[in-house]
C-alpha cells in the first residue's frame, strides 16, 4: 500500500524503457530494412504524468510510438537532476547540447539555460485560467514563441497546457500586499518569478525538494505550486492556498535536440512533429479537474482562501513593474502584448470549488480529528491485483509504482499491508521489494468511514468502505496516499 509513500516521491535517477525493448541508443536511425527505427531518450524532472493532469507530455510519449507504428521507441530518464532547483534548466541545457534527445521542460526553465525568448509566458497574474492557457498554446503567438528557439540548440515542437500555479503558504495565507512584505517564498529557477516576488515585497529563494525542510525550520513562508502537484506532497507544510490568485501557468515546451533532430531521417522527423502536434491537441481537449483534488485536500487540513477584490487589485499594482519590464524587452514585449490580449478575453481566475468549511479566512488549518472508536471494517484478508494497464485505466501513470498484488489484513482494529509484484519488481509495490509488511497500524472510524492510522509519524488516510459478500470497496480517499485502495475492489481470501 502506498499509505506510507508520497506520490511524486523522488527516486534515484533511472532510465525506464517504455513501450518496447531497447534496440539501439541515442536516437540513431537503424534502417537496414528500410524501417527507420530509432530509440529516443527523453528526460523529465518528475515522471511522464506525475500529477495525473500532465496530459500533453503523456500524449507526446504515447504518440511517438503510435504515429511511427512502434518504430520510434522511447527511453525515459525520470527524476532528472534528483530534485535540484536547477534540474529543469539542466534538461534544457542537455537537450541543446545533444546529450539527451528531448523532453518537455516548462517555459520557466529556459532562462536558466540562457534562452530568454519564453519569459513572457510567465507574466504574473496574466494567464489565470485553463481557457486562456488552451488558447495560448494554439494561438499564433505559440508559433512566435517557438520560433524564438530557432537560433538555439533546441527545436521547439509545440506547447502543451500545464497546471496553474498559486501561492501556498504556512500558517496564514498570502492574500494582499501586506502579507507578502518580508516573506521568504520559494520560486523555481525563473527570473520572472523572482522579479514578481520582489515586486510583491517578498524575498525569492530558489529551492528544489529541500523547500519542505526550510518551511519546517521556519525559514520559508511558502512556495508556488499547482493543486494536483501539491496533493502529492506533505500537505501540512504549506496548507494555506490563495484560491483566486494564479501567479502564472506551467506551460510545457515539447522540445528536441537540434543536433539529434537533424541526424534523423525525414520520416522520423515527421513522426516526431506529428506526435507533438497530437500532444498539444490532447492537452487542449483535456479537462483539468482541480476541484475534486482540492476537496480531498480539505480533509487533510488544507484551506483555500480567496483574496478580496481590493487585495487582488493591490497585488496587480505591485506586479505592474514586472509587466512593464517584460513589455520593454525587444523579445518579450511583442509576445506579452499577444498574451495579454488572450488574457483579456478570459479575465477571471479559475477558483477550485470547495465547501465553505474549507474557506475559513485567516485561520490556521486544523489537524484532522481522527475518531477514537475502533472501525467496524470486518476482519479478514483482502486482496487486489493491479496491472499497469489497470492503473492507466484509472487515469494514473503508475509513477508511484501502484501496480502489484496488494494484500490487506484486518484484525481486531489493526491493519497490515503486503505486496507482491505482478511484473517488474522495480515498477510495482511502491518500488519496495520485500516479502514482509510494507505498512500497518490502527483502524479507527465510525459507520462506513475508516481511518488507517500508520505507526509512527506518517499521514493517516480516511476512506469510505462498503462490503458486498466477499467484495470490499474503498472510495473517497482523503489524499493520494494509498492510491491503490480505490482503483478496483478487494476480494476476501481469508
C-alpha positions as CSV (number, residue, x, y, z in Angstrom):
1,X,0.0,0.0,0.0
2,X,1.2,3.5,-0.8
3,X,-0.1,4.7,2.6
4,X,3.5,5.5,3.7
5,X,4.7,6.8,0.3
6,X,4.2,10.3,-1.1
7,X,3.0,10.4,-4.7
8,X,5.7,12.1,-6.7
9,X,8.4,10.8,-4.3
10,X,11.9,11.5,-5.7
11,X,13.7,8.3,-6.7
12,X,17.3,7.9,-7.8
13,X,17.8,8.7,-11.5
14,X,16.6,5.8,-13.5
15,X,16.1,5.0,-17.2
16,X,12.9,3.1,-17.9
17,X,12.2,1.8,-21.4
18,X,8.6,2.4,-22.3
19,X,6.6,0.6,-24.9
20,X,9.3,-1.6,-26.4
21,X,12.7,-3.1,-25.6
22,X,15.9,-1.3,-26.4
23,X,17.0,-1.8,-30.0
24,X,19.6,1.0,-30.3
25,X,20.6,4.1,-28.4
26,X,21.0,7.9,-28.8
27,X,18.4,8.5,-31.5
28,X,20.5,6.7,-34.1
29,X,18.5,5.6,-37.1
30,X,18.5,1.8,-37.8
31,X,17.4,1.4,-41.4
32,X,18.8,-1.9,-42.5
33,X,15.4,-2.9,-43.8
34,X,14.1,0.5,-44.5
35,X,12.4,0.6,-41.1
36,X,13.5,4.0,-39.8
37,X,13.6,2.6,-36.3
38,X,15.2,4.7,-33.5
39,X,15.4,4.9,-29.8
40,X,14.7,8.4,-28.4
41,X,16.0,9.4,-24.9
42,X,13.7,11.9,-23.2
43,X,14.2,13.4,-19.7
44,X,11.9,14.8,-17.1
45,X,12.4,16.2,-13.6
46,X,9.4,14.2,-12.4
47,X,7.7,11.5,-14.4
48,X,5.8,11.5,-17.7
49,X,2.5,12.4,-16.0
50,X,3.5,12.8,-12.4
51,X,0.4,14.8,-11.2
52,X,-2.2,12.9,-13.3
53,X,-3.0,16.1,-15.2
54,X,0.1,16.5,-17.5
55,X,-1.8,15.2,-20.5
56,X,0.4,16.8,-23.1
57,X,3.7,15.0,-22.1
58,X,1.9,11.7,-21.7
59,X,0.3,12.1,-25.2
60,X,3.7,13.0,-26.7
61,X,5.3,9.9,-25.4
62,X,2.4,7.7,-26.4
63,X,2.1,9.1,-29.9
64,X,5.7,8.8,-30.7
65,X,5.1,5.1,-30.8
66,X,1.6,5.3,-32.3
67,X,2.4,7.5,-35.3
68,X,5.6,5.6,-36.1
69,X,4.0,2.2,-35.8
70,X,6.3,1.3,-33.0
71,X,9.5,2.2,-34.9
72,X,10.2,5.1,-32.5
73,X,11.0,3.7,-29.1
74,X,11.3,5.9,-26.0
75,X,13.6,5.7,-23.1
76,X,12.6,8.0,-20.2
77,X,15.1,9.4,-17.7
78,X,13.0,10.2,-14.7
79,X,13.8,12.5,-11.8
80,X,16.5,14.2,-13.9
81,X,18.6,16.3,-11.6
82,X,17.5,14.5,-8.4
83,X,15.2,17.3,-7.2
84,X,17.7,20.1,-7.6
85,X,16.3,23.6,-8.1
86,X,18.1,23.9,-11.4
87,X,17.2,20.5,-12.7
88,X,14.7,21.6,-15.3
89,X,17.1,24.1,-16.7
90,X,19.7,21.3,-16.8
91,X,17.4,19.4,-19.0
92,X,17.2,22.4,-21.4
93,X,21.0,22.6,-21.5
94,X,21.3,18.8,-22.1
95,X,18.8,19.0,-25.0
96,X,20.6,21.9,-26.5
97,X,24.0,20.1,-26.2
98,X,22.6,16.9,-27.7
99,X,23.3,14.9,-24.5
100,X,19.7,13.8,-24.5
101,X,17.2,13.8,-27.3
102,X,14.3,15.8,-25.8
103,X,11.7,16.3,-23.2
104,X,9.0,18.8,-22.1
105,X,10.7,21.4,-19.8
106,X,8.3,24.2,-18.9
107,X,8.9,27.8,-20.1
108,X,10.2,28.7,-16.7
109,X,13.3,26.6,-17.2
110,X,14.7,28.2,-20.4
111,X,16.1,31.4,-19.0
112,X,18.2,29.5,-16.6
113,X,19.7,27.7,-19.6
114,X,20.5,31.1,-21.3
115,X,17.4,31.2,-23.5
116,X,15.2,34.2,-22.8
117,X,12.7,34.1,-25.6
118,X,9.9,32.5,-23.5
119,X,9.8,34.9,-20.5
120,X,6.5,36.5,-21.4
121,X,4.6,33.2,-20.8
122,X,5.2,33.7,-17.0
123,X,3.9,37.2,-16.9
124,X,2.4,37.3,-13.4
125,X,-1.3,37.2,-12.9
126,X,-1.9,37.3,-16.7
127,X,-2.9,33.8,-17.8
128,X,-5.0,32.8,-14.9
129,X,-7.4,30.1,-16.2
130,X,-7.3,27.0,-18.3
131,X,-9.4,28.5,-21.1
132,X,-6.8,31.2,-21.7
133,X,-3.9,28.7,-21.5
134,X,-5.6,26.5,-24.0
135,X,-5.9,29.4,-26.3
136,X,-2.3,30.4,-25.7
137,X,-0.8,27.1,-26.8
138,X,-2.7,27.1,-30.1
139,X,-2.7,30.8,-30.9
140,X,-0.3,32.4,-33.5
141,X,1.8,33.6,-30.5
142,X,2.7,30.0,-29.8
143,X,4.5,29.7,-33.1
144,X,6.3,33.0,-32.4
145,X,7.4,31.8,-29.0
146,X,8.7,28.5,-30.5
147,X,10.4,30.4,-33.3
148,X,12.5,32.1,-30.7
149,X,14.2,28.8,-30.2
150,X,15.4,28.6,-33.8
151,X,18.8,30.1,-33.0
152,X,19.4,27.7,-30.1
153,X,20.2,24.1,-29.9
154,X,16.6,23.3,-29.1
155,X,13.8,22.5,-31.6
156,X,10.5,23.8,-30.2
157,X,8.0,21.2,-31.4
158,X,4.9,22.6,-29.6
159,X,3.5,24.0,-26.4
160,X,1.2,22.0,-24.1
161,X,-1.2,23.0,-21.4
162,X,0.1,22.5,-17.8
163,X,-1.3,23.3,-14.4
164,X,-1.9,26.7,-12.9
165,X,0.4,27.8,-10.1
166,X,-0.8,29.5,-7.0
167,X,0.7,30.8,-3.7
168,X,0.8,28.1,-1.0
169,X,1.7,29.3,2.5
170,X,2.4,28.1,6.0
171,X,0.3,29.3,8.9
172,X,-1.5,32.2,7.3
173,X,-2.5,32.8,3.6
174,X,-0.7,35.3,1.4
175,X,-3.7,37.5,0.3
176,X,-2.8,41.2,-0.1
177,X,0.5,43.0,-0.5
178,X,0.9,43.4,3.3
179,X,1.0,39.6,3.7
180,X,3.9,39.4,1.2
181,X,6.1,42.0,2.9
182,X,9.3,40.4,4.2
183,X,8.1,36.9,3.2
184,X,10.7,34.3,2.0
185,X,9.0,32.5,-0.8
186,X,10.2,29.5,-2.9
187,X,10.5,30.2,-6.6
188,X,11.7,27.7,-9.2
189,X,14.7,28.9,-11.1
190,X,12.9,31.6,-13.0
191,X,13.9,35.3,-13.3
192,X,10.3,36.3,-13.9
193,X,9.2,34.5,-10.7
194,X,12.0,36.2,-8.8
195,X,11.1,39.6,-10.1
196,X,7.4,39.1,-9.2
197,X,8.1,38.0,-5.6
198,X,10.5,41.0,-5.1
199,X,7.8,43.3,-6.5
200,X,5.3,42.0,-4.0
201,X,7.7,42.8,-1.2
202,X,9.0,39.3,-0.6
203,X,12.3,37.6,-0.9
204,X,12.5,34.9,-3.6
205,X,14.5,31.8,-2.7
206,X,15.4,29.2,-5.3
207,X,14.8,25.8,-3.8
208,X,14.2,22.3,-5.1
209,X,13.0,19.4,-3.0
210,X,14.6,20.9,0.1
211,X,11.9,23.5,0.3
212,X,9.9,21.5,2.8
213,X,12.7,21.3,5.3
214,X,13.1,25.1,5.1
215,X,9.4,25.5,5.9
216,X,9.6,23.2,8.9
217,X,12.7,25.2,10.1
218,X,10.7,28.4,9.9
219,X,13.0,29.9,7.3
220,X,10.5,29.8,4.4
221,X,6.9,31.1,4.3
222,X,5.6,29.3,1.2
223,X,6.0,28.3,-2.4
224,X,4.3,28.5,-5.7
225,X,2.6,25.2,-6.6
226,X,-0.2,23.7,-8.6
227,X,-3.0,21.9,-6.8
228,X,-2.5,18.4,-8.4
229,X,1.2,18.5,-7.6
230,X,0.8,19.8,-4.1
231,X,-1.6,17.0,-3.3
232,X,1.3,14.6,-3.7
233,X,3.4,16.3,-1.1
234,X,3.2,16.6,2.7
235,X,0.2,18.8,2.5
236,X,0.7,20.0,6.1
237,X,3.7,22.0,5.1
238,X,2.0,25.0,3.4
239,X,-1.7,24.4,3.8
240,X,-3.0,27.9,3.2
241,X,-3.7,28.4,-0.5
242,X,-4.7,31.7,-2.1
243,X,-7.6,30.3,-4.1
244,X,-8.3,33.1,-6.5
245,X,-4.7,34.2,-7.3
246,X,-3.0,32.3,-10.2
247,X,0.6,33.6,-10.3
248,X,1.4,32.0,-13.7
249,X,0.7,28.9,-15.7
250,X,3.2,26.0,-16.1
251,X,3.3,25.6,-19.9
252,X,5.2,22.7,-21.2
253,X,7.6,23.1,-24.2
254,X,7.8,19.9,-26.3
255,X,11.4,20.0,-27.1
256,X,14.1,18.1,-29.1
257,X,17.8,18.5,-29.6
258,X,18.5,20.2,-32.9
259,X,21.7,18.2,-33.3
260,X,19.8,14.9,-32.8
261,X,16.8,16.1,-34.9
262,X,18.9,16.9,-37.9
263,X,20.6,13.5,-37.7
264,X,17.2,11.7,-38.2
265,X,15.5,10.8,-41.4
266,X,12.8,13.0,-42.9
267,X,10.2,10.3,-42.0
268,X,11.4,10.2,-38.4
269,X,11.3,14.0,-38.0
270,X,7.8,13.9,-39.5
271,X,6.7,11.3,-36.9
272,X,8.1,13.4,-34.1
273,X,6.4,16.6,-35.2
274,X,3.1,14.7,-35.7
275,X,3.4,13.3,-32.1
276,X,4.0,16.8,-30.8
277,X,1.0,18.2,-32.7
278,X,-1.2,15.5,-31.3
279,X,0.1,16.1,-27.8
280,X,-0.8,19.8,-28.0
281,X,-4.2,18.9,-29.2
282,X,-4.7,16.4,-26.4
283,X,-3.7,18.9,-23.8
284,X,-6.2,21.4,-25.1
285,X,-9.1,18.9,-25.3
286,X,-8.4,17.6,-21.8
287,X,-10.5,18.6,-18.7
288,X,-8.5,19.9,-15.8
289,X,-10.5,19.0,-12.7
290,X,-8.9,20.7,-9.7
291,X,-12.0,20.9,-7.5
292,X,-12.2,17.2,-6.6
293,X,-8.5,17.2,-5.8
294,X,-8.9,20.4,-3.7
295,X,-11.9,18.9,-1.9
296,X,-9.8,15.8,-0.9
297,X,-7.0,18.1,0.3
298,X,-9.6,19.9,2.5
299,X,-9.9,16.7,4.5
300,X,-6.2,16.9,5.1
301,X,-6.5,20.4,6.6
302,X,-5.6,22.4,3.5
303,X,-7.6,25.7,3.2
304,X,-8.5,27.6,0.0
305,X,-8.9,31.2,0.9
306,X,-9.8,33.9,-1.6
307,X,-8.2,37.4,-1.5
308,X,-10.7,40.3,-1.5
309,X,-11.1,42.4,-4.7
310,X,-9.1,45.1,-3.1
311,X,-6.3,42.7,-2.2
312,X,-6.2,41.3,-5.8
313,X,-6.0,44.9,-7.1
314,X,-3.2,45.7,-4.8
315,X,-1.2,42.6,-6.0
316,X,-1.7,43.7,-9.6
317,X,-0.5,47.2,-8.8
318,X,2.6,45.8,-7.1
319,X,3.3,43.5,-10.1
320,X,2.9,46.2,-12.8
321,X,6.7,47.0,-12.9
322,X,7.3,43.3,-13.8
323,X,4.9,43.6,-16.7
324,X,6.5,46.9,-17.7
325,X,9.9,45.3,-17.8
326,X,8.7,42.5,-20.0
327,X,6.9,44.9,-22.3
328,X,10.1,47.0,-22.7
329,X,12.1,43.9,-23.8
330,X,12.5,43.7,-27.6
331,X,11.9,39.9,-27.5
332,X,9.3,39.6,-24.8
333,X,7.4,42.8,-25.5
334,X,5.6,41.7,-28.7
335,X,4.8,38.3,-27.2
336,X,3.5,39.8,-24.0
337,X,1.1,42.0,-26.0
338,X,-0.4,39.0,-27.7
339,X,-0.6,37.0,-24.4
340,X,-2.3,39.9,-22.7
341,X,-4.9,40.0,-25.5
342,X,-5.7,36.4,-24.8
343,X,-5.9,37.0,-21.1
344,X,-8.4,39.9,-21.7
345,X,-10.8,37.5,-23.4
346,X,-10.5,35.2,-20.4
347,X,-10.1,37.5,-17.4
348,X,-11.3,35.6,-14.4
349,X,-9.0,33.3,-12.4
350,X,-10.1,29.6,-12.1
351,X,-11.0,29.0,-8.5
352,X,-11.5,25.5,-7.1
353,X,-14.9,24.8,-5.8
354,X,-14.6,23.6,-2.1
355,X,-17.0,23.5,0.8
356,X,-17.5,26.7,2.9
357,X,-15.6,25.0,5.8
358,X,-12.6,24.8,3.6
359,X,-12.6,28.6,3.1
360,X,-12.0,29.9,6.6
361,X,-10.3,33.2,6.1
362,X,-7.2,33.8,8.1
363,X,-7.4,30.7,10.2
364,X,-4.7,28.1,10.5
365,X,-5.7,24.7,9.1
366,X,-6.9,22.4,11.8
367,X,-5.4,19.0,12.2
368,X,-8.0,16.4,11.0
369,X,-9.7,14.8,14.0
370,X,-9.5,11.0,14.0
371,X,-12.2,9.1,15.9
372,X,-11.1,7.0,18.8
373,X,-13.6,4.2,18.1
374,X,-12.3,1.0,16.5
375,X,-13.5,0.8,12.9
376,X,-16.3,-1.7,12.1
377,X,-14.4,-2.8,9.0
378,X,-14.8,-6.6,9.1
379,X,-11.8,-8.7,10.0
380,X,-10.3,-10.7,7.1
381,X,-7.6,-10.9,4.5
382,X,-8.4,-9.0,1.3
383,X,-6.5,-8.9,-1.9
384,X,-6.5,-7.0,-5.2
385,X,-4.2,-7.4,-8.2
386,X,-3.5,-4.3,-10.2
387,X,-1.6,-4.3,-13.5
388,X,-0.1,-1.3,-15.1
389,X,-3.0,-1.3,-17.5
390,X,-5.4,-1.2,-14.6
391,X,-3.6,1.8,-13.2
392,X,-3.6,3.6,-16.5
393,X,-7.3,2.9,-16.9
394,X,-7.9,4.7,-13.6
395,X,-6.3,7.8,-15.1
396,X,-3.0,7.4,-13.2
397,X,0.5,6.9,-14.7
398,X,1.9,4.4,-12.2
399,X,4.7,6.9,-11.2
400,X,4.2,5.7,-7.6
401,X,4.5,2.0,-8.6
402,X,0.9,1.5,-7.7
403,X,0.7,-1.8,-9.6
404,X,1.1,-5.0,-7.8
405,X,-0.8,-7.7,-5.9
406,X,-1.8,-5.9,-2.7
407,X,-3.0,-7.9,0.4
408,X,-4.7,-6.1,3.3
409,X,-5.1,-7.9,6.6
410,X,-7.7,-6.5,9.0
411,X,-7.6,-7.9,12.5
412,X,-9.1,-6.6,15.7
413,X,-8.8,-2.9,14.9
414,X,-5.5,-3.1,13.2
415,X,-4.3,-3.4,9.6
416,X,-1.3,-4.6,7.7
417,X,-0.4,-4.4,4.0
418,X,1.9,-6.6,1.9
419,X,2.5,-6.5,-1.8
420,X,4.0,-8.9,-4.4
421,X,5.0,-7.7,-7.9
422,X,2.9,-8.7,-11.0
423,X,5.6,-7.5,-13.4
424,X,9.0,-5.8,-13.0
425,X,9.6,-5.5,-9.2
426,X,11.0,-2.0,-9.7
427,X,7.7,-0.9,-11.2
428,X,5.4,-2.4,-8.7
429,X,4.6,-2.2,-4.9
430,X,5.7,1.3,-4.5
431,X,9.2,0.3,-5.7
432,X,9.8,-1.6,-2.4
433,X,11.0,-5.1,-2.9
434,X,10.2,-7.1,0.2
435,X,8.2,-10.2,1.3
436,X,7.4,-8.5,4.6
437,X,4.9,-6.0,5.8
438,X,5.0,-2.7,3.9
439,X,2.8,-0.7,6.3
440,X,0.5,-1.2,9.2
441,X,-1.2,0.5,12.1
442,X,-4.6,1.0,13.8
443,X,-8.1,1.2,12.3
444,X,-10.3,4.0,13.6
445,X,-13.7,5.3,12.4
446,X,-17.5,5.2,12.8
447,X,-20.1,3.7,10.5
448,X,-18.7,3.1,7.0
449,X,-15.9,5.6,7.3
450,X,-12.4,4.3,8.3
451,X,-9.1,5.9,9.2
452,X,-6.0,3.9,8.5
453,X,-3.6,5.3,11.1
454,X,0.0,4.2,10.4
455,X,2.6,3.6,13.0
456,X,5.0,6.5,13.5
457,X,4.5,9.9,12.1
458,X,3.2,9.1,8.6
459,X,-0.1,10.5,7.5
460,X,-3.4,8.7,8.2
461,X,-5.8,8.0,5.3
462,X,-9.5,8.3,5.6
463,X,-11.8,6.4,3.2
464,X,-15.4,5.2,2.9
465,X,-15.9,1.5,2.7
466,X,-18.6,-1.0,1.7
467,X,-18.8,-4.8,1.8
468,X,-20.9,-6.8,-0.6
469,X,-20.4,-10.5,0.0
470,X,-16.7,-11.1,-0.3
471,X,-16.0,-7.8,-2.1
472,X,-14.6,-4.8,-0.2
473,X,-14.7,-1.5,-1.9
474,X,-13.0,1.8,-0.8
475,X,-13.9,5.2,-2.1
476,X,-13.5,8.9,-1.4
477,X,-9.9,8.7,-0.1
478,X,-8.8,11.8,1.9
479,X,-5.5,12.0,0.0
480,X,-3.4,10.5,-2.8
481,X,-1.7,8.2,-0.3
482,X,-3.0,4.7,-0.6
483,X,-3.9,5.3,-4.2
484,X,-4.2,1.6,-4.9
485,X,-7.1,1.3,-2.5
486,X,-9.9,2.7,-4.7
487,X,-8.8,1.6,-8.2
488,X,-10.5,-1.8,-8.0
489,X,-12.4,-3.7,-5.3
490,X,-10.6,-6.2,-3.0
491,X,-11.7,-9.8,-2.7
492,X,-11.8,-11.5,0.6
493,X,-9.5,-14.5,0.5
494,X,-9.4,-15.5,4.2
